[in-house]
Amino acid sequence: MCGFVGFIDTKIDFDVKSVLDNMLSKIIQRGPDDSGVWIADGIALGHQRLSIHDLSPLGHQPMHSHSNRYVIAFNGEIYNFESLREELKSAGISFTSSSDTEVLLACVGAWGLESSLKKFTGMFAFALWDKQQSKLYLARDRMGEKPLYYATLPNSIIFGSQLGSLTQHPNFDKELDRNAIGLYLRHGYIPAPSSVYKNTKKLLPGSFITFHLYGNEIISHPLVNYWSLNHIVENRKNDKCPDQPQIIIDKLDGLINKSVELQSKADVPLGAFLSGGIDSSLITAYMQSQSTVPINTFTIGFKDPKFNEAKFAKEIANHLGTSHTEHYIDQHDLLSVIPRLPVIYDEPFADSSQLPTYIVGALAKQKVTVALSGDGGDELFCGYSRYQRTNQRWEKIKKIPKPIRSVINKFTNKVDIHSNVNNFNLMGKSSHEYIRSFEYLACVDFNSFYKRSVSTLSNVELLVKGALPQLTIYDAKVASGFYEHMMSADTNQYLPDDILAKVDRAFMGSSLEGRIPLLDHNIVEFAKMIPTDLHRFDGKGKYLLRQLLYKKVPKKLIERPKMGFAIPLDEWLREDLNEWANNLLNPIRLETDGIFDVHFVSKMWQQHQSNANNWGSLLWSILMFNAWLDEQ
């Protein structure tokens, strides 16, 4: 796990080394063990290293291939690098280190970039420069575990692991993308390929892009998708899945066992996060079964029993025989992290579980450098309880004749009930719920219905000045059923742009590498072959994962309502965070910024403070944006 920066530029009128150093200063936390730069005509690469494999200087980056054709700045892990190295050795290729970066370069030299990407099992993002052809390749892993931003400017391509680094380049354009801000208020995160800046994008998962430096011109080539979840879903009908549940369970058992084994390899101390839920307990159980000594596990507990699962995690740890560390936090611990969030998440981000996620990462870093987690289980194995609620609601709505829903939809679009705040009683809770229900009824198909269901606010143009009406970027039309549709939509957008972004920035904020075994692409592809009915065989979701876990942990320790990392935002904004929020939502400040509708925001804030309505989630998004803006 590391971080990198760089740029190609046709008109360099600045000190390249100084600019690189400034860019790297924004990601030191991603790689505090080593730093390196490489500069040539028109191209510059910088790297911060968190040493995981081959802790010696032989793993230093930017790294050159043995042929000297390629140079790379790489973030992440190629988990199957040892088997790839053996394959290359059999073809006569030799190695000087035990670094997966060296293997990556050798793969590209032997097989080419796209073929190599298809062979890799891992989480990664990298910038690869081809000296021979003067081409820059930017590539990202299949599931989007590692981030990669790039800005396309008239004379420059600027790129890096985090957005804050790009802003240090003298040519960077800080014009905000108001449509992206609208998407941010809708979801609490900005979906790829958008970023908060108009000329900057996130590279999509499972893709690479090429830029050719040709004289004084930079030629951009079309994005290439070397792997696509949509393609997997579209072709699942051609794949033969065993029709016996036990065969499927045994196959999944082997895949998870292999993934955990691969991801448990490191030359540094390693552990696992254990929340007490199904997914983290399963990964911990596999990890402990493969170890001859107690593995390190980590849990944070909440002093409020409504949110505390630590006691269950401890019982599971005792059963599995791990070396368990738990730390109980209170409201003060969480509140103390808030001022750091705009720096940790250097793009607006408003999933409030970012607070405990950062704290548990900091706890683990005290003992280990790498930690495995159970993320991805809900999206791949139908675990979210909201899936069932959404499906039930749609079953009722679709009984209304489609022509009637079409009329409601046309009426909703024609009569802009959101255009005038003074005439729209947004602040009445019953009125707001009525509006939402009306919008649900206007949906003519499940695709539009699910988009609205996962949106905090439908008409963001009411809040963001200059934003155009839009629902979301991702479209899940390929899915064969409602549950599959929701899982595919979340795997394509919510998982990489919320969950994985949250985990990456939170853990990297403490220089901790997080690994996610369930996102091995072999597991993902197999999960997409499994019929939805089997995912929900017991009517609760994650049937297959439960069956695997019951073999390792007593059922009584597992079956209980899921709590998650919830925090009492509504109450905090009225009490402990009131002064902080009041400053960030000051009408004069809002008017000066010119981003949000002052009247709209002020009315929401007044209603929330008076307890007339709970707008904690939407207000948190605005507050996180303004706190981020203050750091720019």
N, C-alpha and C positions, 0 to 999 in steps of 0.2 A: 504494500500500500504506500503510495507516494503521491506526488503532485507534480505537474509540469506546466510550463508556459512557453510561449514562442510567437514568432511572427515571420512572415515573408513580406518584403517591402521593396518597392522599385525606386523610391526616392527617400533615402535615409539622410536626414539632416539633423541627426541627434546622436548622442553618445549611446551606442547600442548596449554596451556592458552596463551602464548606469540604468538604462530602462529595464533590462533583464533583471537586475538586482531589485529594482523597485517592484517589478511584477512578482518575483519570487518571495519578497517580504510578506506578501499577502497570503502565502500558503505554507509558511514555515511549519505550522502545526501539522500539516499533512506528511511532512518528512523532515524531522529534526536531526536525523543521524548524519546526513551528508548533503552537500549542495554542489551542483555542477552546471557549467554553461558551455555551449559550443556555438561559435559564430563563424559564418562564411559569407561570401558575397550574396547579399539579398536574403539570407536566412539566419535565424537565431533560435536556439533552443535552450531552455533552462529547466533544471530538475531539482526537486527536494526529495530525499530518500528516507523512507522508513524501512530499515533493514529487516528482512524476513527470511529470505534464502541467501546463502553465501554472504555472511556478514563482513567479509573481507573487502578490500578495495577493488577486487575483481568484479564486484557488482555495481561499480560506480556508473552513473549516467550523467549526461547522454552517452550512450554506448554505441560503438561502431561495429559493424559486421566484420568478420575476418577478411572478407573480400574488399573491405573498405568502400563498398558501394553504398551501403545504407548506414544511417545514424538514427537513433531512436530515443525518444523520451516516453517512458512507459509508466503507467499507474495501474496497479492491480496484481492479479495472480493468474498464471496459466497452470491450473491444477494438474493437468496430465503431462507436464513438461518432461517428466522422467521417461515415460514411455515414448514420447516424441523424440527425445534425445537418443534413446536406444535405436529407434527406427533410422534416425539420421546417421548414427555411428555405423550401422550395418551397411550404409551406402558410402562409407569412407570419410565421413565428416568428423573432425575432431573438435574437442572443446577444452577450454582452459579454466573454466569455473563451474560451479554448481548452481549458477543463476538461471532462472527461467527466462530472463531477458535475453541472454545469449542464445537460448534455444529458440525463442521467438524469431530473432534475427536470422538464424540458420534456416528455420522453416520457410521464411519469406524468400531467402536466397535460393532454396531448393525447389519450392513448389509455387511461388508467387503469392501475392497477398490474399486474394479471395479464397484460394484453395486452402491456405494456411488458416484463415479465419474459421473456415468450416471444420477444420480439424481440432481447433482449440476448445478445451473445456475450461471455462474460467470466468472471472470478472475482470474487465480491463477497459482502459481507454488509452490510446497512444497516438503520438505524432511521429510519423516515419518519413524521413527525407531520403529520396533517391538522388544521390549525387550525379549519377550517370545521365539521368533524364531530367534533372531539375524539377522533380515533382514532389509535392507534399501530400501525404496520405493521412487523414484523420479517421480513426476507427473506434468503434464502441462495441461492448459485449452485447450478447443477444437480449438480455433482460433489462439492460440499463442500470446495472449495479454501480458502475463508475461513471462520473459525470464528464462531459466535454462540451465546452462552449466555444463558438467561433464567431468573429465579427468580420463581415465582408465590407471593405471600404474601397474607395477609388484606387488607392495605391498600395493597400495593405490587406493582408489576412492576419488577424490576431487571434490566438487561441490559447486555451488553458483549462485546467481542471476546475477552477472556480471563477465566477464572474468578476470578483473584486480584482483579480490579477489583470484582466483585460483593460480595466479602467485606468491602469497606470501607464499605458502606452500613450504617447503624446498625440497620436492621430485618432484615438478612440472617440466615437460619437456617442454622447450621453443623452441623445433625444429619446424620451420615454415612449414606449408603445402603449397607447391608451387602450387599445383593444386587448392587449395582454393583461393590462391592469384589470380590465373588466372580467377576463377569465379568472384572474387571481381572486377577485371578490366572489365570483361564483363558486370556486372550488377550494379556496384557501391555499392554492399553489398555482404556478403557471405551467400549463401543459406544454411539452415539447411538440414542435420545434421552436415555439416562441420563447422569448425571454423578456425581461422588463424593458430592455432597450430595443429600439426599432430595428437597428442594423445588426443585431446579434442574435444568434440562434443556438439552441441546444442540438447537438447531433442526435438523431433518432437512434434508439436501441437497434442492434442487429444490422448496422449499416456502416458504410465508409464513404468518404468524399475525397475527391482528388483536386488539387490545385497545381497548375503547371506554370512555373516561372519562365516565361519565354521572352528574353530580352528585357524590355521595359514594360512588359505586359504580364498580367496574371490571368490565366485562363481557368475558369471554373468548370469542372466536369459535373455531370448529373450525379445525384446521390445514388449509391448502389446498395440495395438491400440484400445482404448475403444470407439472411435468415429472417423469417417472418412468422409471427404467431398466427396471423390471419391465414397464411398459406397452410399452416399445420391444421387449423380448424376446417378450412375448405376441403382438405384432402383426407380428413379423418374417415370419411365414408369408404375410402379405398383401402384403409388399414384394417387388418383383422385383429380385433381385440378378443382375447379368450372369453368364452361365455360362462365360465365357472368362476365365481367370486374368489375362491381359494387360490386359483391359479394367478389371478390378478394380484391378490395380496402377496403371494410369494414373489412374484416378479417385482412388485413395488418394494418389497423388503430388500431384495438384492440391490436394487438401484439406489435406495437411500443408504444402505450400508456402505456401498462403494463410494458414494458421494461424500459421506462423513469421513471415510478413511482417507480420501484424497485431500479433503479440506482440513484434516487434522495434522498435516505435515508442515512443519516450520522449524526454523533454527532458533526460535525464541519461545518463551513461555506462552502457553495456550490455555484457554478456558472456554466456558459456555455461559450464556445468559439463561437463567431458569426462572420464568415467571410463575410456573405452576400450571400453566395452560397446556393444552394438548401438544401444540407444535414444539415449543421449547423443551417440554418434557421428553418428547420423542427423540429429538436431536441429542439431548443430554444422555438419554439411555443408550443410544447407539454409540456415542462417543465413549461413555464409561465402559461399555462391553468390549471395546477395542483396546482399552488401556489396562496395563498391569498395575498401575497405581491410581489412587483417587484423583480424578480430574478437578480442576478449579471451577466452581460454579458461583454465580453472582445474582443476587436479588436485592431490589429495594422494596422496603415496606412503607406503608402509610400509617400514620398514627390514627387516622380516621378509619374505623373498621369498614365503612361503606366502600372504601377503595382498596383495602388491604388484602393481597393474596400471598403475602410473604410466608404466612404460616403454612399454607398448602405447599409452597415451593420447598420449604424446609423439610416437610414430611417426605416429599418425593426425593429430595437430596439424601436424606437419611436412608431411605429404602434403597437407593442406587449406590450409596456409599461414596458420594463425592466429597471433596473438601469444600465446604460451603461457606460463603461469606454473605451476610445480609446486613443491610444498613437501613435503619428506619429514618425517614425524612419527614419534616413537617412543612407547614405552609411557608415558613421563613426560608427554608432551603430552596423551595421552588421559586419564590419571589426574588431571591438573590440572583438567580440565573437570568432573569428577564433582561436586565441591562446589557447582557452579553450576546443576546440572541441576534441582533442585527449584524454583528461581526461574525458569529459562528455560521449563520445562514446569510451569506452575502448577496442574496436575492430575496425579495419579499416572500415570506413563508409563514403560514398561520395555522398549522396543525399543532394545537396546544400540547399534544403528547410529546412534542419536541423537548419540553422541560424535563420530565422524568427520564426520557431517553438519554439526554445528555448526562444526567446525574448517574445513571447506572453505568454508562460508558466510562465516566471518570472513576467510578468505584472499581471497575474491572482493571483499569489501567494501573492501579496501584500494585497489581500482582502479575498481570500478563500483558502481552503486546498484541495478541490475536485472540478473538473470541467469536464463537459460533452462535448463531441465533436461529430461531424457527420461523422467520418471516417467509411469506409466500404461501403458507398452508391454506389460508382463507380463500385466496383468489384461485388457487389451483384445485382445491378439493371441496369447494362450496361450503365454506365455513361461516360466512357472515350471516348473522341472524336477520339482517335487513333484507337478504335475498328472499326469504320466505314471506316477510311482510310486504315487500314490493310485489311479489308474484300474486299474493292474495288480493291486493288492491287492484292490480290490473285485471284479474279475473272478473272482478265486479264491473270495472269500467268498460271492458270490451263487450259486455252484454248490451250496452247502449248501442243502438244501431249506428254504424259508421257514418251514414249521411248526416245524422244529428250531430255527431262529434265534429264532422267537417264544417257544419254551419257554425258551431260554437267556436271552432278554430278561426274561421273567417271573421266572425264577430269580434273575437279577441284581438286579432291583428288590426281590424279596422278602427275599433274604438280603443284608442290608446289610453287606458285607464291609469297608466303610470306617468303620463306626460306632465301633469301638473300636480305637484306635491300639495299645494294648498287645497286642491279639491279631492285629494286622495287620502282617506283616513288610514294611512299606513300604520299609525301608532296604536290603533285599536287591535288587540290581539285577535278577537273574533273576526275582524275585518281582514286581517292578514291571512288567517287560516282560510277564510272564505275565498280570497283571491287565489291562494294556492290550489284549493280544491277545484276552482273554476278552470285554472290552467291545466290541471290533470285531465279534466273532462274534455278539454280541447285537443288532447293528443289523439292523433288518428292511428298511430301504431305504437308498438312497444318500444321501438328505438327512441322516438321523441319522448315517450313517457319516462324511460329510464334516465334520459339526459336531464329532464326536469327534476326527477327524484333525487339525483345526486348534486343538485345545484342549491346552494344556500339562498341565492337570489336569482330570479329569472331575468328581470329587466335591469341589467347592470348599467345601461345607458342613463338610467335615472340618477345613479350615484356618480359615475365617472364622466366628467365632461369630455365630449368628443369621442366617446367609445361607441362603436356600432353594435346593434343587437346581435347576439350570437349565443348559442347554447354551449358548445364545446367543440373541440377539434376532432376527437376520436369518433368514429362511426363503426358500430359492431354489426353490420348487416349480414356478415357471413355466418353468424351463429345459427344453429339449428333449432334451438329451443330457448325459452325465456331464461332459465337458470344458466345455460351455456352462454347466452348473450351477456348476462351480467358479469359472469366470471371472465369472459373474454374482454369486455370493456374495461373492467378493473385491472386486468393483467396488462393490458396495453397502455393504460394511462395512469390510473390511481396508484398502481404498484410502483412504477419507476419514478413518477413525478412527485408523489407524496411520500410513500413508505420508504423507498430506497434513498430518496434525497434526504429525508429526515435522518435515517440511520447513518448515511455517509457523513453528513456534516456534523451530527452530534458526536459520533465516535472519533472522527478526525479532529474535532475540537479538543480532544484529549490525546491525540496521536495514537489512537487505538485502531487496529484493523478489524473490521467486522466481516465475517464470512457467513454465507447463507446456503447451506447444503440443499435445501428443497428447490433452489432455483437452478440447479444443474440442468442443462437443456435436455438431457436424456430423461430426467424425471418430468419436466414440463411437457415434452412431446408424448410421453406415455400417458400422463394425466389427461391429455386432450383426446386420447383414444377411448377413454373409459366413459361409458354411458352415464348421463347425469343421474339416472335412477339409482345407480350403484353408489355414486357419491352421497346420495341422500337415502340410502337403503333403510335406515332406521328413522327417517323423517327429520333428522337433526343436522345433517351435513357432516362432512369429514368422516364418513363411515369407515373408509379404508384406513385412515391414519389411526382412528380409534382402535380398530382391530389389531393393528401392529403394536400399539402402545399397551393394550391390555395384556399382552404377552410379557411385558417388561415391568409394568407398574400396576398395582391393584386398582381395580375399577373404582373403588370407593374414594381413592385419592384424586380421581380425575373428573368424575361426573358432578359438576356443580355449575351454576351460572357464571358466565364470563364477565369479568369486571373491566379489564383493560386499564389503560393509563389515563383515566378521566381526571380532570381537575375542576374545581368549582368556580369557573370563570365568571358566571353571572354575579356571584356574591363578591368575588375579589374586586370586580370593577366598581361595585358600590362602596367597598370598604377599603381594603389595603392598597389597591391600585387606583383609587379614585383621583388622587392628586396628580399622579403620573399621567393617567388617561386624560384628565381635564386639560393639562398642558398641551398634550398632543392633539386634542380635538378643539383647541381654542379657535373660535370663528375667524379671528384676524389672521391666524396662522393658515387656516384652511383657505381663506380668500387669497392670501399671498401665494400659496403653492399653486392654486388654480387647478387642482386635480379632481377634488370631490365637490359635489354640490353642498354648499355650506348649510343651506336651510334644511336639507334632507338629513344630513349627519347630525346637526344640532338637535333636531326634533327627536331623532333616535336616541341620542345621548340623554336628553331630558327625560324621555319616557323610561329609559333604563334606570336612571338614578332614582326616579320616583316610584320604581317598581310597578309601573303600569304595564310593562312588557319586558320580556327578556330578549335582548339583542346581543348577548355576549359573543356569539360566534362571529357575527358580521362586524361588530365593533372591534373585536380582536384582530380581524383581518386589516381593518383600517389603521388600527394602532400599530400593528407590526409593519405596515407599509410606511407610515410616517416616521417610526423609529428608524427604519432602514434609510429613509430619505435623509434623515439628519446626519447619517454617517457618510453621505456621499460628498 
